[in-house]
Amino acid sequence: MRKLASIQRIWKIEPIEGADRIELAFVLGWQCVVNKGQFKPMDPAVYFEIDSFLPLRDEFEFMRSTSYKKSDILGEGFRLKTMKFRGQISQGLLLPVNVFTEIPAGADIGTDVTELLGVRKWEIEERITTGGTTIGNLPYDVPHTDETRVQAEPELIEEFAGLEYYISTKMDGSSHSVSIDENGFHVTGHNYEYKDDGKSAFYELIKSMELEPKMRSYFTDNGMSALTIQGELCAPGIQKNRLKLAAPEWYVFNVRIDGKRMGLKKLIEVCKDLGLQTVPIEEVGTDLPSKYPTVEALLKRADGEYPRGGKKEGIVIRPTEPVFSVRISAALSMKVVSNKYLIKNEE
């Protein structure tokens, strides 16, 4: 589970030019605008990540004019997004630990307080953006696709030392998957499986590609027990169509065979065999930390535009062959979302 709220140590405070009441506080790989004098370097604080949905409680009421949201799915609360103050971006929220009486005294740095404080991830119901009728949760071999942001775990950069890596473009769309297992053929969104009722735009795209019979043949011919293909659906009507597409396109970023994630070579091979396109591969190299040693270097690398214009969302970095990371208890992978994209497109 993602740490949306945790106790972290502020490692640096910087002034903001021309600002008398606010300053910058740095935590992990993030920077937040805070009240001047509220914190000093090495202070512990509760850090709430962007994309958090905070409950209604007095401690958050100061954000009502800028962050209050009411969702049919999540109810009422405060959504955290990237904001800009006096020319500086603020990525999340920092509050003193003693503001929250339910946090035990002396709680360790890194303690996850997401559930304790009732914080949830901001999500919009899938049916609003992708259509279709949901028939259940994700099948067992379709994992949630929520990459760790490098700012949340800067130490991940060093885990790439000595490894061959690849950088792919983070496409701005909606995560969708198709899979085959002993229970049949599945079409899913980010959170749910869809019914074939003629109401799912993604289901209709899969049909037009004749992907199901192709996958069934590939599945049988290779003696598999499970085959899952995950990608980003980009189309008019999804995420404001920032790629400026005239028709839906699906970009594959993950292939799983018999419960294991495949490396880059196999990913490309499977997509070629099934007539699918991968996410754009921007770079392949070795020893990532020697080229991009800091979060700041990776943020600069993440900037850019899509081929038809529009700010690129960012990049995703993985080893060319999967490597398990103890730090995130999953295959080593991280995303770097462009700050320029966030400022331009977050609402």
C-alpha positions in Angstrom: 0.0 0.0 0.0 1.3 3.5 -0.9 2.4 5.7 2.0 0.1 8.7 1.4 0.8 10.0 4.9 4.0 9.3 6.8 6.4 10.7 9.4 9.4 12.1 7.6 12.4 14.4 8.5 12.7 17.8 6.9 16.3 18.0 5.7 16.5 21.5 4.4 14.7 24.9 4.6 15.1 27.6 1.9 13.7 31.1 1.6 11.4 32.1 -1.2 12.5 35.3 -2.9 10.1 38.1 -2.2 8.0 36.1 0.3 7.7 37.3 3.9 5.4 34.6 5.2 6.3 31.4 3.4 9.4 29.3 2.7 10.4 26.0 1.2 10.8 22.8 3.2 12.4 19.7 1.6 11.4 16.2 2.6 12.5 13.0 0.8 12.7 14.1 -2.8 9.8 16.6 -2.5 9.5 20.3 -1.8 6.6 21.9 0.1 5.7 25.5 0.7 5.2 26.0 4.5 4.7 29.0 6.8 7.9 30.7 7.7 9.4 29.5 11.0 7.0 26.6 11.2 9.8 24.1 10.8 13.6 24.0 11.0 16.0 21.5 9.4 15.9 17.9 10.9 12.4 18.5 12.4 10.1 15.5 12.1 6.7 16.2 10.4 3.7 14.4 8.9 4.1 14.5 5.1 1.0 14.0 3.0 1.8 13.1 -0.7 0.1 14.7 -3.7 -2.9 12.6 -4.8 -3.9 12.2 -1.2 -7.6 12.7 -0.3 -7.7 14.0 3.3 -10.8 13.6 5.5 -12.9 16.4 6.9 -11.3 17.5 10.1 -10.3 20.8 11.7 -6.6 20.3 11.0 -7.2 20.5 7.2 -9.9 23.2 7.1 -7.4 25.9 6.1 -7.4 24.2 2.7 -11.1 24.5 2.1 -11.0 27.3 -0.4 -8.4 25.6 -2.6 -8.7 21.8 -2.1 -12.3 20.9 -1.0 -13.8 18.2 -3.2 -17.0 16.1 -3.1 -16.9 12.8 -4.9 -19.7 10.2 -5.4 -17.1 7.6 -4.7 -15.0 9.1 -1.9 -17.4 11.6 -0.3 -16.2 14.9 1.0 -12.6 15.8 1.8 -9.5 17.7 0.6 -7.6 16.7 -2.5 -3.8 17.4 -2.5 -2.3 18.4 -5.8 0.8 20.2 -7.0 0.4 23.9 -6.5 2.4 27.0 -7.1 3.2 29.9 -4.7 5.4 32.8 -5.5 6.9 30.9 -8.5 7.7 27.8 -6.4 5.9 24.5 -6.7 4.5 22.8 -3.5 4.2 19.0 -3.7 2.1 17.8 -0.8 1.5 19.0 2.7 3.7 19.2 5.8 2.2 19.5 9.3 3.8 19.1 12.8 3.4 15.7 14.2 1.9 17.0 17.5 -1.1 18.3 15.6 -2.4 14.8 15.5 -3.1 13.4 18.9 -3.6 9.8 17.6 0.0 9.5 16.5 2.0 7.9 19.3 4.7 10.0 20.9 8.2 9.1 19.6 6.9 7.4 16.4 9.8 6.5 14.1 10.8 8.3 10.9 9.1 6.5 8.1 6.1 5.4 10.1 3.0 5.1 7.8 0.1 6.9 9.2 -2.2 6.8 6.2 -4.9 4.6 7.7 -4.5 6.1 11.1 -5.4 9.5 9.8 -8.1 8.3 7.4 -6.2 9.3 4.2 -7.2 7.8 0.9 -5.9 8.1 -2.7 -7.8 10.5 -4.8 -9.5 8.6 -7.6 -12.2 9.3 -10.1 -14.6 6.4 -10.8 -13.4 4.5 -13.8 -16.8 4.5 -15.5 -16.7 8.3 -15.8 -13.8 8.2 -18.1 -13.8 4.7 -19.7 -17.4 3.6 -19.8 -18.7 0.1 -19.5 -20.2 -2.0 -16.7 -17.9 -3.4 -14.0 -18.4 -7.0 -13.0 -15.8 -7.4 -10.2 -12.4 -6.6 -9.0 -9.2 -7.3 -10.9 -8.4 -11.0 -11.8 -5.6 -12.5 -9.7 -2.9 -12.0 -12.3 -3.7 -8.4 -13.1 -1.8 -6.2 -10.6 -2.5 -2.6 -9.9 -0.3 -0.3 -11.9 0.8 2.4 -9.6 4.5 3.1 -10.0 6.5 4.6 -7.1 7.4 8.2 -7.6 11.2 8.8 -7.3 10.5 11.7 -4.9 8.9 9.4 -2.5 11.8 6.9 -2.5 14.9 8.8 -3.7 17.1 5.8 -2.6 15.7 3.8 -5.5 18.1 5.6 -7.8 21.0 3.8 -6.2 19.3 0.4 -6.6 19.9 0.8 -10.4 23.7 0.9 -9.9 25.4 -1.6 -12.2 22.1 -2.6 -13.9 21.0 -2.2 -17.5 18.0 0.0 -17.5 15.4 1.5 -19.9 13.4 4.7 -19.8 10.0 4.7 -21.4 7.5 7.6 -21.9 4.7 7.8 -19.4 1.7 8.1 -21.6 -1.1 10.3 -20.4 -4.2 8.0 -20.4 -6.0 5.3 -18.4 -4.5 2.0 -17.4 -6.2 -1.0 -19.0 -5.3 -4.7 -19.2 -6.3 -7.9 -21.0 -5.5 -11.3 -19.6 -6.2 -15.0 -20.1 -6.1 -17.7 -17.3 -8.0 -20.8 -16.5 -11.1 -18.7 -15.9 -11.2 -17.3 -19.4 -10.5 -13.9 -21.1 -10.6 -10.7 -19.0 -10.7 -7.0 -19.9 -10.0 -4.6 -17.1 -9.5 -1.0 -16.1 -7.3 0.2 -13.3 -9.5 -1.2 -10.6 -12.2 -3.4 -12.1 -13.0 -6.0 -14.7 -15.5 -5.0 -17.4 -18.4 -6.8 -18.9 -18.7 -7.2 -22.6 -22.0 -5.3 -23.0 -21.1 -2.9 -25.8 -20.5 0.0 -23.4 -16.8 -0.2 -22.8 -14.7 1.8 -25.3 -11.7 -0.3 -24.4 -13.6 -3.6 -25.0 -14.6 -2.3 -28.4 -11.0 -1.4 -29.3 -9.8 -4.9 -28.3 -12.5 -6.4 -30.5 -11.5 -4.3 -33.5 -7.9 -5.5 -33.1 -9.1 -9.1 -32.9 -6.8 -9.4 -29.9 -8.7 -12.1 -28.0 -8.3 -14.9 -30.6 -4.6 -13.9 -31.1 -4.0 -14.1 -27.4 -5.8 -17.4 -27.0 -3.6 -18.9 -29.8 -0.4 -17.5 -28.3 -1.5 -18.7 -24.8 -2.2 -22.2 -26.0 0.7 -22.6 -28.4 3.2 -21.6 -25.7 1.6 -23.8 -22.9 1.0 -20.9 -20.6 -1.1 -20.9 -17.4 -1.6 -17.1 -17.4 -0.9 -14.3 -19.9 -1.5 -10.6 -18.9 -0.9 -7.6 -21.1 -1.1 -4.1 -19.5 -1.0 -0.8 -21.2 -2.2 2.8 -21.2 -5.3 3.6 -23.2 -5.0 7.1 -24.7 -7.9 8.5 -26.7 -10.2 11.5 -27.2 -12.3 11.9 -24.0 -9.6 10.5 -21.7 -7.4 12.8 -19.6 -8.4 15.7 -22.0 -6.6 13.8 -24.8 -3.3 15.5 -24.1 -1.6 13.4 -26.8 -4.0 15.0 -29.3 -5.0 11.6 -30.8 -7.8 11.3 -33.4 -8.6 7.7 -32.4 -8.0 5.4 -29.4 -4.5 3.9 -29.1 -3.2 1.4 -26.5 0.4 1.5 -25.5 1.7 -1.7 -23.8 4.1 -1.2 -20.8 3.9 -4.6 -19.1 3.6 -8.3 -20.0 3.2 -11.0 -17.5 3.6 -14.7 -18.3 2.7 -17.4 -15.7 2.6 -14.8 -12.9 6.0 -13.2 -13.7 6.7 -9.8 -15.2 8.8 -10.0 -18.4 11.9 -7.9 -19.3 12.2 -5.4 -22.1 13.3 -7.9 -24.8 10.3 -10.3 -24.1 7.9 -7.3 -23.8 8.9 -6.2 -27.3 8.8 -9.8 -28.7 5.2 -10.5 -27.4 4.0 -7.1 -28.7 5.5 -7.9 -32.1 3.9 -11.3 -32.2 0.5 -10.0 -31.3 0.6 -6.8 -33.4 0.7 -4.4 -30.4 2.6 -1.2 -29.8 4.7 -0.7 -26.7 5.1 2.6 -24.9 7.9 4.6 -26.5 11.3 3.5 -25.4 13.4 6.6 -25.0 16.7 5.3 -23.7 18.5 2.1 -22.8 21.7 2.4 -20.7 23.7 1.0 -17.8 24.3 2.3 -14.3 21.6 4.9 -14.0 23.1 6.7 -10.9 26.2 7.6 -12.8 24.1 9.5 -15.4 21.2 10.7 -13.3 22.5 10.8 -9.7 19.7 13.0 -8.2 16.0 13.5 -8.2 16.6 16.9 -9.8 18.5 15.3 -12.7 15.7 12.8 -13.3 13.1 15.6 -13.1 15.0 17.4 -15.8 15.1 14.2 -17.9 11.4 13.8 -17.5 10.5 17.1 -19.2 9.5 17.1 -22.8 6.5 17.1 -25.2 4.5 14.4 -26.9 5.0 14.1 -30.7 1.9 16.1 -31.5 2.6 18.7 -28.8 1.4 19.0 -25.2 3.6 18.6 -22.1 4.8 15.0 -21.6 3.6 13.5 -18.3 7.0 12.1 -17.6 9.0 8.8 -17.7 9.1 5.4 -16.2 12.5 3.7 -15.4 13.0 -0.1 -15.1 15.8 -2.6 -15.3 15.8 -4.4 -18.7 15.4 -7.6 -16.7 13.2 -7.5 -13.6 15.0 -7.1 -10.2 13.2 -7.4 -6.9 13.5 -4.3 -4.6 13.2 -4.9 -0.9 12.6 -1.2 -0.4 9.3 -1.2 -2.2 8.6 -4.9 -1.8 8.0 -5.2 -5.6 9.9 -5.4 -8.9 12.3 -2.4 -9.1 10.6 0.4 -11.0 10.0 4.1 -10.6 8.2 6.9 -12.3 9.3 10.5 -12.7 6.4 12.9 -13.4 7.4 16.2 -14.9 6.9 19.2 -12.7 6.1 21.3 -15.8 3.4 18.8 -16.7 1.9 19.0 -13.1 1.8 22.7 -13.1 0.1 22.9 -16.5 -2.3 20.1 -16.2 -3.3 19.3 -12.5 -6.7 20.6 -11.5 
